């Protein structure tokens, strides 16, 4: 695939201490001036998940209206948005909840899902579907899938026994 232009992304990892929405009004024009033309936005628990996933949204999660405003600010500053949803590793914000504990790769560690568990694909698919609904005009989507150290070590002892 040939790209129309060089892609220069800034990764916004929103877990921990995410910025207030007003901050984006200040930083997006600067990012554009510095040569960025896109944002890789990793929401984690700052995304306003709803329905069966509502407990994944942290207490200070952005609202749907705030997400729409952030996306508009990005567009106004010629910054393409690529949402990132973790799908394999880095899922502490999901697997810390009792509701999803049973799909952990390793029972005592909430980092990685067991890819063989029947509930894993529906969960990850629902997460992606909700983020996609809030980003209808995207060209690319990032699925994470890195840092899955437990898989090989624990495969036969835990997940492989399902």
Buried (B, 14 or more C-beta within 10 A) or exposed (E): EEEEEEEEBBEBBBBEEBEEBEEBBEBBBEBBEEEBBBBBBBBBBBBBBEEEBEEBBBEEBBEEEBBEBBBEBBEEBEBBBBBBBBBBBBBBBBBBEEBBEEBBBBEEEBBBBBBBBEEBBEBBEBBBEBBEEBBEEBEEEBEBEEEBBBBEEBBEEBBEEE
